């Protein structure tokens, strides 16, 4: 399968069929693990993965049936950046209790 997104992943990100069209899982230590989520999101972005190809599992929970561990990006991959005006996250925020 060759489309413009696939060609972009090969040219810019340096990945090809090794991640294209697969489902990946990123483990989180606990439900509100912001640092773990951010690390996994940056890796997925660097690999050129669309959000629908990434799932998260918490603690010892089993990942999806077809999900593979999220691979490390190539060493020469571009690192994602955000503008300085981007709002700072608030990891100390609490989830509402029910």
KELODREN-407613 format. One record per atom (N, C-alpha, C, O, CB): residue in three letters; z, y, x. Coordinates in steps of 0.001 Angstrom, whole numbers, plus 524288, in hexadecimal, padded with zeros to 5 digits. Glycine has a CB too. Layout:
! KELODREN-407613
AlaZYX ...
END
This chain:
! KELODREN-407613
Unk800007FB6980350 Unk800008000080000 Unk80000804D68037D Unk8037880573806C3 Unk804C77FFFE7FC3C Unk7FC3B80832802D5 Unk7FBFB80CFA805E9 Unk7FB738119680239 Unk7F7A4811F37FF4F Unk7F76380CD3809DC Unk7FF298150880253 Unk7FEDF819DE7FF62 Unk800A281E48802EA Unk8021281D5E80769 Unk8023D8199C7FA57 Unk8008A82318800E8 Unk801D08278E80448 Unk807768275180631 Unk80882828C580AA7 Unk800E082CB38015B Unk80B2382585802EF Unk8109B8252A804A7 Unk8113B82125808F9 Unk8142B821FD80CAF Unk8142C823C58000B Unk80E7781CC380882 Unk80EB7818B180C77 Unk80C9181ABE811A7 Unk80EE2819D0815C3 Unk80BA9813D080AAF Unk8083081D808117C Unk805EC81FB981640 Unk80983823D681898 Unk809E98244081D5E Unk8008D8221B8151C Unk80C26826E881545 Unk80FCF82AD98173E Unk814538283281A19 Unk815F882A0081E3E Unk811E982E4B812B7 Unk81655823E9817E5 Unk81AA78211F81A72 Unk8191381F2D81FD4 Unk81C2781F6B82383 Unk81C7681C8581713 Unk8144D81D4182049 Unk8127C81B4D82553 Unk811C981FCC82924 Unk8136D81F6582DA5 Unk80D5781845824B3 Unk80F5E824178276F Unk80E238287682AED Unk812E682BA382C6B Unk8139482CF0830FF Unk80A2E82BFB8286C Unk8163B82CEB828A1 Unk81A9383078829A4 Unk81F9082D9182B05 Unk8222A82EE182ED8 Unk81B83833EA824F3 Unk820E2829B4827FC Unk825D582700828B2 Unk82572822A982CB0 Unk829478216D82F52 Unk827B3824D282395 Unk820D88205582D2A Unk8202F81C27830FC Unk82172816D082ED8 Unk8220981319831D6 Unk8238081D2D835A0 Unk821E081657829B5 Unk822D78114282754 Unk81E0780F948244D Unk81AB0812CA82304 Unk827B28116C823B9 Unk81DB480AA682331 Unk81939808BB82039 Unk81B1F804BB81C48 Unk81ECB805C78195B Unk8150280655823E4 Unk818B18003281C29 Unk81A017FC4181844 Unk81F767F9F8818F0 Unk821537F73881576 Unk816157F7F381875 Unk8220E7FB0581D44 Unk8274B7F8DB81DFF Unk82B2A7FAF581A04 Unk82F0B7F856818EB Unk8293B7FA0682374 Unk82A497FF93817CD Unk82DC2801B1813CD Unk82AEC802F680EC5 Unk82D78803D780ACA Unk8306E80681815CD Unk825D38031880EC8 Unk822D4804BA80A36 Unk82339800B5805D6 Unk821F67FC228069C Unk81D1D8059A80BAF Unk824F78026880140 Unk825297FF087FCB2 Unk829B87FB3A7FC8A Unk829C47F7BB7F93E Unk8204E7FC157FC61 Unk82D837FBC87FFF5 Unk832147F8587FFF4 Unk836BC7FB317FD9D Unk836B97FFFC7FD32 Unk8335A7F6718058D Unk83AAF7F8407FC1A Unk83F887FA6E7FA1C Unk843AE7F9E07FE55 Unk844317F5C1800C1 Unk8413F7F7B07F4F1 Unk8469F7FE0B7FF2F Unk84AA67FE0D8033B Unk84FED7FF6E800EE Unk85045802037FCE4 Unk8493F801DF80798 Unk854027FDB180386 Unk8595B7FEBD801DB Unk85C64801608063E Unk85BD78000580AD3 Unk85C187F9A780029 Unk85F908051E804C0 Unk86319807B58086D Unk868AB806F880675 Unk869E98089080218 Unk861BE80DAD8090A Unk86C018049780997 Unk87165803D0807DD Unk874A5808CD80865 Unk8740280BC880C1D Unk873ED7FF6880AFC Unk8781A809A7804A5 Unk87BD180DFB804D0 Unk8814A80BA980525 Unk882518077E802F9 Unk87B3E811A57FFE8 Unk884C780E5A807DA Unk88A1A80C5F80884 Unk88D3680C9D80371 Unk890668092B80265 Unk88CED80F7480CC0 Unk88C50810A680048 Unk88F118115F7FB55 Unk88B8B8149A7F7C0 Unk887C4816E67F9A6 Unk894898141C7FC2A Unk88C9E814DF7F2AC Unk888FC817617EF04 Unk8878B81D0A7F051 Unk8831981E997EF5B Unk88B458173C7E9B5 Unk88B108201B7F26D Unk889EC825937F3A5 Unk889358265F7F989 Unk88ACD82A667FBA0 Unk88E518291F7F19A Unk886DD822A17FC31 Unk885FC822DE801DD Unk88167826908030E Unk87CFA824DA803D5 Unk884E081D498041E Unk8829182BA58032D Unk87E7A82F8C803F8 Unk87BED82F0380950 Unk8772582F5A809BA Unk880B48350380357 Unk87EFB82E3180D63 Unk87CC582DB3812A9 Unk8792D828F781316 Unk875028294E81575 Unk8812682D4C816BA Unk87ABE82496810D2 Unk8776E81FEC810DD Unk87265820CA80DDA Unk86E3481F2680F8B Unk87A5B81B4980E95 Unk872D58236B80950 Unk86E328249B80632 Unk86A7F8283880928 Unk865C5827588093F Unk86FC582718800FA Unk86CB082C5280B9A Unk8696A8301080E72 Unk866A682D6F8130A Unk8620A82E70813F8 Unk86CBB834AF81068 Unk8696182A1E815E2 Unk867088275881A48 Unk86286823E681861 Unk85E50823E881AB3 Unk86B2E8240381D26 Unk8636B820F78142B Unk85F5581D8F81211 Unk85AC1820B980FF3 Unk8563F81F3A810B2 Unk8618F81A1080DC3 Unk85BD78250F80D54 Unk857A88285280B2D Unk8544782A9380F88 Unk84F8182ACD80F02 Unk859F382CC3807D6 Unk856AF82C3B813CB Unk853A582E4B81836 Unk8504F82A0681AB5 Unk84BD182AFC81C20 Unk8574E830B381C55 Unk852738255E81B3E Unk84F5F8210381D66 Unk84AC381FC4819E0 Unk8466981EF381BC2 Unk852CF81C1C81E1B Unk84BB081F9E814C8 Unk8477B81E7681117 Unk8434B822B68113E Unk83EA38218681111 Unk849AB81DE880B84 Unk844E28279281191 Unk8412C82BE4811E4 Unk83E0082B8E816EC Unk8394282C5D816DC Unk844098312981196 Unk8408F82A6081B39 Unk83DE1829D58203A Unk839F08255F82019 Unk835CA825B582281 Unk841D4828F18249C Unk83B3C8213181D49 Unk837AD81CBD81CCD Unk8335581DB1818D8 Unk82F9E81AA781886 Unk83AB4817E781B46 Unk833CA821E9815D5 Unk82FE18230E811E6 Unk8308481FD080CF8 Unk82CC181F0680A14 Unk82A92822378141D Unk8354981DEB80BFC Unk8363A81ABC80758 Unk836DD81E2480288 Unk839BD821FF802B6 Unk83B118175280818 Unk8344A81CD97FE44 Unk8354981FB07F966 Unk83A9E81E157F735 Unk83C62819B87F82E Unk830E081E9F7F553 Unk83D2B8217D7F44F Unk84268820487F24E Unk842A981B397EF27 Unk846A4818877EF40 Unk8444D824B77EEF5 Unk83E84819EB7EC65 Unk83EB0815317E928 Unk83EAC8102E7EC5E Unk83F7980BF97EA2E Unk83A1B815257E572 Unk83DCB8107D7F174 Unk83DDF80BDC7F4D3 Unk8431E80B1F7F793 Unk8439E807BF7FAF6 Unk8398E80C3D7F8DE Unk8470A80E447F622 Unk84C2380DFF7F8AE Unk8506580D337F49C Unk8509180FEC7F0A7 Unk84D32812FC7FBE5 Unk853D0809757F59F Unk8585D808A47F249 Unk85D37808CF7F5B2 Unk85CE5808747FA7B Unk857FE8035B7EF41 Unk861AA8095A7F331 Unk866A7809A17F5F7 Unk86A43805727F3CD Unk86A32804477EF23 Unk8692C80F267F574 Unk86D68803367F73F Unk8717E7FFA17F598 Unk876A1801C67F7B8 Unk876B8804607FBC3 Unk8706D7F9E17F78F Unk87AD7800AE7F500 Unk87FF5802C47F675 Unk883857FE5D7F830 Unk8841C7FA6C7F57F Unk88270805C97F1E1 Unk885E77FF1E7FCC4 Unk8899A7FB467FEC5 Unk887157F6017FFB5 Unk883117F59E80252 Unk88E1B7FAAB7FB0D Unk889797F1F17FD8C Unk887877EC9B7FE41 Unk883A87EAF87FA03 Unk8821B7E66B7F9CB Unk88C117E8D27FE57 Unk882197EE937F6B0 Unk87E707ED327F278 Unk879437EB5F7F4C7 Unk877717ED6A7F8BB Unk87D897F1EB7EEC2 Unk876FA7E7907F247 Unk872017E56D7F420 Unk86D977E9497F2F4 Unk86D7B7EBA77EEC5 Unk870E07E00C7F189 Unk869F97E9EA7F69F Unk865757ED467F593 Unk861DB7EAA87F1A2 Unk862B47E62C7F021 Unk862747EE817FAAE Unk85DDB7ED7A7EFFC Unk85A0E7EB4F7EC5F Unk857917E65E7EE90 Unk8579D7E5727F348 Unk855E07EF557EB21 Unk855737E34B7EB26 Unk8534B7DE397EC9C Unk84F097DEA57F0CA Unk84EE67DB757F463 Unk8511E7DB887E7D2 Unk84B9D7E2777F062 Unk847427E2EB7F409 Unk848037E73A7F812 Unk844777E8427FB27 Unk8424F7E3E07F114 Unk84C857E9BF7F81F Unk84D7A7EE1B7FBB3 Unk84EA47EC2380130 Unk851B07E87E801EF Unk852037F17B7F9BA Unk84C2B7EE9D80500 Unk84D1C7ED8380A81 Unk850837F1DE80CBB Unk850AC7F61F80A80 Unk847DD7ED0480D98 Unk8533A7F0EF8110D Unk856397F52081382 Unk8529A7F99481521 Unk84E347F8AC816DA Unk859447F30C81847 Unk854797FE5381492 Unk85172802E681612 Unk850AB802EA81BF9 Unk85481802FC81EDF Unk8542B807FC81443 Unk84BC2802D881DD9 Unk84ADE8029F82380 Unk84BEA807DB82622 Unk84BFF80BF58239E Unk8454B800E5824A1 Unk84CB28079B82B2A Unk84D3B80C6282E40 Unk847D280ECF82EE1 Unk843FD80BF582F72 Unk84FCC80B3F833B6 Unk847678140382ECD Unk842518167C82FA8 Unk840AD816008355D Unk843FD81538838C2 Unk8427A81C4582E07 Unk83B978167583676 Unk839CD8165583BE1 Unk83C3881AD383EFB Unk83D7781EEA83CC8 Unk833CA8169C83C22 Unk83CDD81A0E84403 Unk83F4481E1A8474C Unk83C298232D8475D Unk83E6D82760847F3 Unk83FDC81C1C84CD3 Unk836FE822DA846C4 Unk833C08278884712 Unk832DD82A13841BE Unk82FBB82DB384153 Unk82E8D8263284983 Unk8358F8283F83DA6 Unk834E382A6183864 Unk8372582FE383815 Unk83B048311E83AA8 Unk83782826D08344C Unk834AF83328834EB Unk836A48387483407 Unk83BB083829830EF Unk83C27834FB82D5C Unk8328B83BDB83120 Unk83F7A83B7283243 Unk8447683B9282F88 Unk8443483F9D82B25 Unk8424B843F282BFD Unk8490083CD28335D Unk8461983E458267C Unk84606842078222D Unk849C58468B82330 Unk84DF6845D582570 Unk8476E83F5381D08 Unk8483984B1982187 Unk84B8C84FB782200 Unk84B83852A981CD3 Unk847F885203819A3 Unk849AE8534E8268E Unk84F6E855DA81C0B Unk84FBB8593B81774 Unk850C585EC681949 Unk852F585F8481D81 Unk8540F8575B81393 Unk84F42862B881637 Unk850378681C817CB Unk8560E8694F81821 Unk85936866CE81582 Unk84D9886BDA813FB Unk8577986D1E81B58 Unk85D0086E8D81BEB Unk85F5A8705E816CA Unk8640D86FCE815F2 Unk85D9D872D082004 Unk85C228728B8135C Unk85E118746E80E53 Unk85F3A86FF480A8C Unk86133870E180642 Unk85A1C8782380BE5 Unk85E0A86B2880C11 Unk85F0A866A4808B6 Unk864E78663E807C7 Unk867EB866A480B80 Unk85CDE8617F80B33 Unk8669D86578802F1 Unk86C4586556801EC Unk86EF3860CF804B2 Unk86CDA85C7F80506 Unk86D4B864F77FC15 Unk87384861DA806A1 Unk876A685DD480930 Unk878D885A268051C Unk87A9485BEA800FD Unk87B188604780C72 Unk878D18551580623 Unk87B1B8516480268 Unk88107851EC80247 Unk88369853ED805F1 Unk8799284BC0803CC Unk883478502C7FE2D Unk888F2850547FD9E Unk88B0684AC27FD32 Unk88C1D848DF7F8E8 Unk88A918539E7F8C5 Unk88B9184824801AA Unk88D59842AE8016E Unk892E0842137FF59 Unk8946683DC77FDD2 Unk88D0C84043806C2 Unk895EA8464D7FF41 Unk89B3B845E57FD53 Unk89B78846267F75C Unk89FA8845767F51A Unk89E8F84A307FFAC Unk8970D847207F4C9 Unk896F6847507EF16 Unk89890842127ECCD Unk8975383DF67EEF7 Unk89184848DD7ED1D Unk89B418423D7E886 Unk89D3583D767E5FE Unk899CF83C217E14A Unk897E383F907DE88 Unk8A30083E1F7E44A Unk89923837137E076 Unk896798355B7DBC6 Unk89A46835887D73C Unk89EE38345C7D7F2 Unk8943082FD37DC77 Unk89875836F97D288 Unk89C268372D7CE12 Unk89E0D831B67CCB0 Unk89B1282DF17CCD6 Unk8998A839BD7C938 Unk8A3038315A7CB5A Unk8A55382C627C9AA Unk8A49982BCF7C3D4 Unk8A49982FA37C0EA Unk8AB3682C137CB20 Unk8A3FD8270B7C234 Unk8A3718260A7BC80 Unk8A7EA822D57BAA4 Unk8A836821907B603 Unk89E43823407BB32 
END
